[in-house]
């Protein structure tokens, strides 16, 4: 089953909202009323027609709010000009989506992952991978044309959530002398069980696996593979489960 959504990162979004708490005290009554209904407001932007724009988020979705000139009413939704251009998209990307992307990307970079592909590949994609996950194996196989062509480097953030042998297998991969080669062998032999699990997991690797799982949970994910990538605007997007052919092309880029 494939699930796609705009970046569901409410925990990290709250960190952005916290930086504007002082400003929030001075926000007009309609904006405070929307906050009381669960909308988190990150910042303001200039808007046409004498309106003041506010960038917010609700239920993990970015949201534009426009305050009337007298400050007594707020309008929620996208602003469209006479040519059909969505004037809300740029400020929402700038104030909400891109800061979130930067924070989350740094967290992914700092996690424990196994590189799969060329170091200088122009596109980097993170995926939360359990060694026992058949859909992770499907994604690994379907990604081979891009990886072998040097166009994509997959970074497998190893987790162990699917079965009793997952921790031992993940530990065996992470502790291998050449983790990338070990991962390749494991995926090629996945139907026969793949890598032999370690009986004893070194404390350092146990800590790394726990940290990866915590990060996955903080980002709001519970299934593998969870694939995180940047779209053409540099905004972080994600899919959960083995992607369809069309989604695969979107994630991986041109062949």
PyMOL commands that set and color helices and strands:
alter all, ss='L'
color gray80, all
select helices_A, chain A and resi 10-18+21-24+29-36+88-109+134-142+144-148+166-174+179-188+190-192+203-218+245-252
alter helices_A, ss='H'
color red, helices_A
select strands_A, chain A and resi 3-6+40-46+52-58+61-67+74-76+113-116+123-130+152-159+226-230+236-240
alter strands_A, ss='S'
color yellow, strands_A
deselect
rebuild
show_as cartoon
